[in-house]
């Protein structure tokens, strides 16, 4: 805007990322589908209200979705502990009446809660909300991509939205950075960027299934039923994985182990899984560290388990662009290594968490490659496997 007038601007860019939300124009201009449903029958009214007399440690719920259910959740407003976010939904809610008369909101809370001790203040804002579950059929076209709500929307049940959107951005950004730095060129760069859709599409599809199932449980619950509020470990998203991705390599697990893209509860640790932490590592100076402090979002991290592999793997890595990898030799407790002068560091696995967490057999030396987004890119047994993975990633 310029002086209150809309002004058009033209930009020339190498790539465009559409993070402009569910109603954004990027997805529409790309012609991507947005398949799913908007559940008009399950609409609710939500907003913020000033309220005193209610414990702020909990989310409070009264009523029954089969008739009318109301909820109050403490809103994290700085320097104001009177603000609560409210929800009103159920088969007997008169939405048009409530939306046209804010006083009806307070009346319905008094009726359903039967709490005469609560003191209601002003309603800060309120609006209608309709549960929606939709997603694109692919996450980009050519040099244009969509992320976050521009690519998928879903019910807030389960609290999966923010993390899912950040994972979209992380999955794409490190790949895009390699392309922009000319570390990978066409046609290989096209395959690398296409893996964004390949890896994220099944994850988001499962996320929509999980959140929709939780929504159904919530709407079908009777008063006093706490089952819809139970949250299993899968919703922590620590099991989100890209097993079977065309850009990961696993020489240790050769059978089909893709399973669920949202959970890797089969007890295995494979290429495409989230990299586990390993505390209790000690460097040559005696300082303790852990893998989560070592991983960098702009570097591939190569973990060499086995001193015999270090020379050949380190030589193989010299052919790839500088400042794209870092290498650490992981040795068992009280073991030594001759790779100190060539690796970034030799780390003694004093707590045993690295060998155990990555399921490395001490009798067989192994190389684990961790991608910039914290996902295991490769599980291989030597320099050839290491080169095979990175040859698919870089133009050497």
Long-range contacts (C-beta under 8 A, 24 or more apart in sequence): 14-143, 14-180, 15-143, 15-144, 15-145, 15-176, 15-179, 15-180, 16-143, 16-144, 16-145, 17-144, 17-145, 17-146, 17-147, 17-172, 18-144, 18-145, 18-146, 18-147, 18-150, 19-146, 19-147, 19-148, 19-149, 19-150, 19-169, 20-150, 21-148, 21-149, 21-150, 22-132, 22-134, 22-149, 22-150, 22-153, 24-146, 24-149, 24-150, 26-144, 26-146, 26-150, 27-136, 27-146, 27-150, 27-151, 30-140, 30-141, 30-144, 30-146, 31-141, 32-136, 32-137, 32-138, 32-141, 32-146, 33-136, 33-137, 34-134, 34-135, 34-136, 35-134, 35-135, 35-137, 36-132, 36-133, 36-134, 36-135, 36-153, 36-208, 37-132, 37-133, 37-134, 38-130, 38-131, 38-132, 38-134, 39-130, 39-131, 39-132, 40-130, 42-89, 42-130, 42-131, 42-215, 42-219, 43-89, 43-95, 43-128, 43-129, 43-130, 43-131, 44-87, 44-88, 44-89, 44-93, 44-128, 44-129, 44-131, 45-87, 45-88, 45-89, 45-93, 45-95, 45-98, 45-99, 45-105, 45-126, 45-127, 45-128, 45-129, 46-85, 46-86, 46-87, 46-88, 46-126, 46-127, 46-129, 47-85, 47-86, 47-105, 47-123, 47-124, 47-125, 47-126, 47-127, 48-75, 48-83, 48-84, 48-85, 48-86, 48-123, 48-124, 48-125, 48-126, 49-83, 49-84, 49-86, 49-105, 49-106, 49-120, 49-121, 49-122, 49-123, 49-124, 49-126, 50-82, 50-83, 50-84, 50-120, 50-121, 50-122, 50-123, 50-124, 51-82, 51-83, 51-84, 51-118, 51-119, 51-120, 51-121, 52-82, 52-118, 52-119, 52-121, 53-115, 53-117, 53-118, 53-119, 54-84, 54-115, 54-118, 56-81, 62-112, 62-113, 62-114, 62-223, 63-90, 63-112, 63-223, 64-90, 64-221, 64-222, 64-223, 65-89, 65-90, 65-91, 65-218, 65-219, 65-220, 65-221, 66-90, 66-91, 66-222, 67-91, 67-92, 68-92, 68-93, 68-108, 68-112, 69-112, 69-223, 70-108, 70-109, 70-112, 70-113, 72-109, 82-121, 83-124, 86-126, 89-219, 95-128, 99-126, 99-127, 99-128, 102-126, 131-155, 131-215, 133-208, 133-211, 133-212, 135-201, 135-204, 135-205, 135-208, 138-197, 138-201, 139-168, 139-172, 139-196, 139-197, 139-200, 139-201, 140-193, 140-196, 140-197, 145-172, 145-193, 145-196, 147-172, 151-200, 151-204, 152-204, 152-207, 152-208, 154-207, 154-208, 154-211, 154-212, 155-211, 155-212, 155-214, 155-215, 156-211, 157-211, 157-214, 157-215, 157-218, 157-228, 158-210, 158-211, 158-214, 158-231, 158-235, 159-235, 160-207, 160-210, 160-211, 160-235, 160-237, 163-237, 164-203, 164-204, 164-207, 164-237, 167-200, 167-203, 167-237, 167-240, 167-373, 168-200, 170-297, 170-373, 170-374, 171-196, 171-199, 171-200, 171-373, 172-196, 174-297, 174-298, 174-371, 174-372, 174-373, 177-298, 178-324, 178-393, 178-394, 181-321, 183-321, 183-324, 183-394, 183-395, 184-393, 184-394, 184-395, 185-395, 188-392, 188-395, 191-246, 191-247, 192-247, 192-393, 195-245, 195-246, 195-247, 198-245, 198-246, 199-242, 199-245, 202-261, 203-240, 203-242, 203-261, 203-262, 205-261, 206-260, 206-261, 206-262, 207-262, 210-234, 210-235, 210-262, 234-262, 234-263, 237-262, 238-274, 239-263, 239-264, 239-265, 239-274, 240-274, 241-270, 241-272, 241-273, 241-274, 241-375, 242-272, 242-375, 243-270, 243-271, 243-272, 243-273, 244-272, 245-272, 247-377, 247-392, 247-393, 248-272, 248-375, 248-376, 248-377, 248-378, 248-389, 249-377, 249-378, 249-379, 249-380, 249-385, 249-388, 249-389, 249-392, 250-378, 250-379, 251-379, 251-380, 251-381, 251-385, 252-366, 252-379, 252-380, 252-381, 253-379, 268-359, 269-357, 269-358, 269-359, 269-376, 269-379, 270-376, 270-379, 271-376, 271-377, 271-378, 271-379, 272-375, 272-376, 273-375, 273-376, 274-374, 274-375, 274-376, 275-368, 275-370, 275-374, 275-375, 275-376, 276-357, 276-358, 277-353, 277-357, 278-349, 278-351, 278-353, 278-354, 278-357, 278-358, 279-351, 279-353, 280-349, 280-350, 280-351, 280-352, 280-353, 281-330, 281-347, 281-348, 281-349, 281-350, 281-351, 281-353, 281-354, 282-347, 282-348, 282-350, 283-345, 283-346, 283-347, 283-348, 284-340, 284-345, 284-346, 288-350, 289-347, 291-354, 291-370, 294-326, 294-328, 295-370, 295-374, 296-326, 296-372, 297-372, 297-373, 297-374, 298-372, 299-323, 299-324, 299-325, 299-326, 299-372, 300-324, 300-325, 300-326, 300-369, 300-370, 300-371, 300-372, 300-377, 300-390, 300-393, 301-325, 301-326, 301-327, 301-328, 301-369, 301-370, 302-326, 302-327, 302-328, 302-367, 302-368, 302-369, 302-370, 302-386, 303-328, 303-330, 303-354, 303-358, 303-367, 303-368, 303-369, 303-370, 304-328, 304-329, 304-330, 304-339, 304-343, 304-365, 304-367, 305-330, 305-354, 305-355, 305-358, 305-360, 305-365, 305-366, 305-367, 305-368, 306-364, 306-365, 306-366, 307-331, 307-335, 307-336, 307-337, 307-338, 307-339, 307-365, 308-365, 309-365, 309-366, 309-367, 309-382, 309-383, 310-337, 310-338, 310-339, 310-342, 310-343, 311-339, 311-342, 312-382, 312-383, 313-367, 313-382, 313-383, 313-386, 314-339, 314-342, 314-343, 315-383, 316-383, 316-386, 316-387, 316-390, 317-386, 317-390, 319-387, 319-396, 320-390, 320-394, 320-396, 321-394, 324-394, 325-390, 330-354, 330-355, 332-362
